[in-house]
Each structure stands twice: as structure tokens, then as C-alpha cells.
Amino acid sequence: MSNVLQTTPHAPAAESPLLDIQHLRKYFGGSSHPVRAVDDVSFTIRQGETLGLVGESGSGKSTIGRLLTRLVDPTEGQMLYHGAGARQDLAALSQAQYRPLRSKIQIIFQDPYASLNPRMRIREVLAEALDTHGLAKGKARLPRIHELLQQVGLRPEHAERFPHEFSGGQRQRIGIARALAVEPTFIVADEPLSALDVSIQAQVVNLLGELKEQLGLTLLFISHDLDVVEYLCDRVVVLYLGRVMEIAPTEALYARPQHPYTRALLAAAPIPDPAQRRSIALLQGDLPSPSNPPSGCVFRTRCPMAEERCASADMQLREVKPDHFHACWKTALTPLSP
């Protein structure tokens, strides 16, 4: 497969929601000064779309991915799942009640080295997923394993190898095959490229795009790489300190970012031409402590547009253009020109 990104346009996603996340919170630690990893987050994931989740380290991206897959339990809020013929609140289910849905909601982990059991052959890794959900029994087992490996660009004979016999990119392909084994409809891809060499990242991105189209998947793509998010995703959610700053279609967000944090985040992306000057100054200072976030707008301590009233500003999302929301009162009053 080519090392360059394929230039296919974003496919229009269905408008019907697959997941409605409403006022989701996840606090860690004691009750006096908890770490507010995710703090009153709301957004929708539509059926058939690839939704990007971006923000600095510590913004709560991976925590949201783990909440949706119930690898950690939420503190408050709802995660309304509209699949499997009924609407269910994933946040309200016990682990036993959630287990039947695990075949529909899967995750691709960030670290392909730590996510595979080094003592198991790849055949056993994939068979474990099939056994858990009662799929491809008996004589159908091995052909299904070979089919999964071929689906992610590996060969059937790779089924007999151990994880240490593969490169990082190949291990991530195995992680993708394991997620696909149980025939999911929704996959959380938690920074699946960050542990890979740049030379093979494009291959994995193209693979995810191809599989999404072939299998009709819905993806939540969590990443620091803004170029990949622009290429792969239909819409983007921007997080800062556990809060949503902006939600918009990808093209609109990259062309006309409305929130000061989104502008600064995009401005911080590497510029290929060293002679080109940045149009926006880079942010100064560090992320505030999530155990003691600023009052009002949590971004105000680093925002170049901050005013005194931002300390008590309403952080609710506002629709400034069709399907384009942000949480800044100032730019809501004076939106950017197209």
C-alpha cells in the first residue's frame, strides 16, 4: 500500500445519531479536589461518520474513548446508544448488562506493543475475541481468522506468529483485526498512529478509511495529528481541560475556526515552509490543573482575547452557523467573516 494519503473526499454521514453524549463527567480522586478529566461534555456521533476528537495532552480525549467503551465508569451523565434496535444509556448499564454490546462497540488502542499478549500466537489472540462472543465456531474458526488478517493487509501464515515477530505497524493492523473480529458497528480509535513510524502512519490511516467504507463503520478518531484529522474526519470536536470548545464540520473548522483555542491549536501545527510566518501567536503557559480549573471559561488564563467577564462566562455551546458550535461568548457576538 502506498505511503501517501489517498485523496478521497469525505463521505456524507447519516444524520441519525448513533451515540448521544449528554453532560458526561469523569472525576478521579477524592471528593474535595477531584481531577476533572471530563467535565460536562456533550456531543453527538452520527451513524456512518468519522468524528475527530482533538486537543492538547490532558484534555480528556482518551478518557472519553474509555468511557464510551466502559473501560472506565462515568461519574455523571448519559451515553445514549441508538444501535441494536433500541436506545440504551451505556452509562447506566452494569458491566454484565454492557457485555452483549461489546461486540458492537470496540476500541483500537494507542500502543500496539502493550495491547497484545506476548505469550499468545496471533491465531489465539483473534480466536479469544471470537470465543468471547460465540462467533465463527468449529471449522469456520481458522478461515475467519485468515480472512481478518487479509482484511488488514496481512497474510494467513501470520496467524502462527507471536507479537514480537511483527513491526509496530503490523501489530497495529492486528489490533484493528481484533476489533473487527466481533463485527462491530462503532470503533473508538484511540490515537492509533502515535506509536508508529511516520513512514507507515499513512498506510494505517488509509486502511481505516477503506475498512470504514467497506464495513459501514462509525469511527471516533482520537488524535494529536491535525493533518490526519482533517483528511479522515467528517466533523471535529475540540477539547480543552475536559470541556468542549468547538464542534464543526471538518472543512468549516479548518477554514474558519470560531473559538480562540481552536485557532491557536491549528496555528501550532508544523508549517512545512520555514520562511512562512505564523498568523497567530502560539499559546503561552501550561494547561491549568484539572483538579483546580479556572472559573467561567476554563481557557481564559491562556486566551489572548480574555476579559474580566470571562471569569464568570457561560461555557455552554452556542450554534454560530449551521452545525457549527462553540463555547466562547465573545466570538458568538462577533463571529468571524467567511
N, C-alpha and C positions, 0 to 999 in steps of 0.2 A: 504494500500500500504506500502511496506517496506520503512524503513527509510534510507536504504543504496542505493547508486547509482547503477543502473543496468549497467553491463559491456558489453554494446553493442558497436560494432565498429562504427566509423563514416561512414555514407553512402556517397558514392561519389556524389558530387553535379554536376549538369549540367554545362557545360562550358559557355552556353549562359548567357549574363548578364540580370539581372532584373533591376538593377539601376547602372548607371554610374555617380559617383560624380566627378566633374571636377572643380578644383580651387575654392572650396567653401570657402566663408568667412562670418563671422558674427561678426560685431563690435557693441559694446554697448557704449553709452555715446556720448560726443561731438566730433567734428571733429579734435580738436587739439591733444588730448591724449585719443583716444578711447580704450576701453577694447577689446583686440583682442581675443575673446573667441574661434573662429575658424579662422585659418589664412592659406589660400591656401592649403586646404585639397583635395586630390584626391584618390579615390579607387573605386573598383567595387564590387557590391554584385551580386553573381551569383544565378540563379534560383535554388531553392531547397536546398541551403546550409544554414548552421548556421554560420554567421560571428561574431566573437567576437570582441568587442571594449574595450580596456583596457588602463589604465593609472592612474596617481595619481588624487586626487580630484583637480579640477580646470584645467584639461587637455582639456576639451571641449567635453567629451563623451556625456553627456545628451543634450548639446546644439545641437550636430549633430542629435541625435534622434528626437529632437523637430523641427529641420529644415526639416528633411525628411517627417515628418507628418504635416508640415506647421503650427505648433502651434506658431512658430516664423518665421519671414520672413528673408531670407538671405540678406546680404549686397551685395555680388557679387557671381558669379559662376553659375554652371549648375548642376541640378539633373535630369538626363535623365532617365525616367521610360519607360521600354520596355513592360509593361503589357497592357492589354485591347486592344490588336490588333494593337497598334500604339506606336510610340516613342513620348513622351511628356516631355518637360522640366518643372518639377514641380516648379522650381524657377521662371519661367516666367508667371505662371498662377495667375490670381486673385483668391481671396478666393471663389468667385462664380464659377469660372471655375474649381477650385480644388475640390469642394464639391462632384461631382459624383465619384471622385477617393477615397474618404474617406472610402467607403465600401471595397476597395481593400487594403488600407494601414491603419493599425490600430496600437495602442500603448497600452502596459501594463505598468501602472505607478508604480513608486517605492513605494509609500505609499498607502497601501490598506485601510488605515483608512480615508485619506483625499480624495481619488478618488471616493468614493461612497456617494451619497446624503443620509444623515441620516434620512430624512423625508420620503423617498420612500421605499416601500417594494421591495424585490428583483425582484418580478414579474414586477413591474413598471420600475425598472432600465433596465432590459433586453428588456421590451416592448418599451421603449423610443428609444433604438438603432434600433429595428425593424421598428418602425413607421417612423423614420427619413429617412430610405431608402426604405420604402414601401414593406417590406418583411413579410411573414407569416401573412397574413391578416385574419380577421374573425375567423372562427372555428380552423384554423391552428395555431393561436397565442399561446394558452396555451400549446398544445403538443410540439411546438417548444421550448418554454421556459423550459419545463420539460426535453426535450432532451438535451439542452445545459447544464443544471445543472448536469445531469447524465454523460455527456461527460467529465466534470471536476471533477468527483468524489463526487458530492453532490446528495441529494435526491429531488424528485419532491416537497415534502412538504416544503422544504426550500424556495420555491418561495414566501410564505406568510409571511416570517420573515423580520425584519428590520436589517440593517447592524450591529447595536450594539449587536445583538444576536449571532454574529459569532466570532470565533477566528481570529487572523491575517492571518493564513494560509487559512482559509475558505474564508475570504474576498478577498485574492489574487486570489483564484480559481474563485470567482465571477467576478473579474476584467478580468480574462482570458476568462470566458464565454461571457462577454460583448464584448470583442474584436472579439471573434469567431462568434457572433450573425449575423454579416453582411457579413459573408463568405469571409474574406479577403484572399489575396494571400501572403501578406507581413506584418509581425508584428515586430514592434520595442519593445523589452523587456528591459525597462529602469531600470536596477538594481532591478529586481522583487523579489530578495531574501533578500535585505539588511535590511528590516524592520521585517523579520521573525525570529523566534527562530531557532537555529541550528538544533534542532530535527526534524523540518518539512521542512527545505530547500531542502533536498534530494527528498522529495515527490514531491515538485513543479518542481524541475529540471526534474525528471523522467516524470512527466505529460507533460511538454513542449516537451520533446523528443518524447513521444508517439503521441501527437497531430500533431507534425510536420510530422511524418511518415504517420499517418492515413490520414491527410488532404492535404498533399503535399505542406506544407507551406515553405516560406523562412523567416528566422529569423535574425534580428540584435540583438545580445545579448550583452548588456552593463553591465559590472560587474567589481567590485574590486577583486572578488574571483578568483584567478588564477587557483585553482584546478578545480573549476566548469567549467571555460572556457576551460581548457584542456580536460575535459571529454565530454563537449557538442558540442564544435565548430569544424568546418571543417578548417577554416582559422582564423587568428587573425590579427587585425590592432592595432598597439601600438601608442598611442598619448602622446605627451608631449607639454604642453603650446600651445595647439591649432594646433600643427603640427604633421604630420605623421612621426614616426621614423622608423618603420619597418612593413612590411606586409609579411606573410608567411603562408604556411600550418601549422596547429597546431603542428603536430609531429616534423617537422623540426624546428620550432621556439623554442619549449621547449627543444629539444635535442641540437641544435646548434644555439643559438641566435647570430646574427651578429652585432647588434648595442649595444654600451656600455650601453645605457639606458635600453634596453630590458634585458641585463644581470643583471643589478642592480635591476630591477623590480622583476625578477624571484628570485634573491638571497634574496630579502626582504621577501619572503613568509615564513610563520612559518615552522620550522623544528620540526617534531614530536619527534625526539631523542635529548634530551638536551645535550648529550655528543658529538654530531656531530658538527664539526666546519664549519662555512661558508667559501666557497672557494673564495668569492668576498666580499670586504668590502662594507658596506652599504653606501648609498649616504649621504653626509653631506649637511647641509643648507636647505633652503626652496625654493620652486618654485619661480622664479622671477615674478615680476608684469606683468600681461598680458597687462597693459597699457604702459609698457616700456620694451619690451622684448629685450634680448641681440641681438647684430648684428650677422650676419652669422649664425652659428649653435646655436639655442636657448638653447641647452643643455650644451654648453661649460663651463658655470660658475660652473657646478657641475660635470663635466666629468673628471674622473681620467686620461684619455688619451688626454686631451685638449692640443693644441699647439697654438702658436701665430697666425698661419694662419687660425685657426678655426673661428676667428672673422670676416673673410670675406669668409668663406667656402660656396660653393654652396649647398643648402639644398634640391636639387631635389633628388627624389628617384632613385636608381640605382638597376638594376637586377644583383645580385651576383651569383645566382643559379636559375634554372628553377622555376618560380613562387615565387621567394623569393627576396624581395626588401628591401633596407634600405637607409637611408639618411646620412650616415657617409662616408666622403671621405677617411678616414684613413683605416677603415676596408674594404672598397671597394678595396683598393690597396693591402691589406694583409688579405684576407679572412681567417676565422678560418678553421682548418683542420676538416674533418668529424669525 
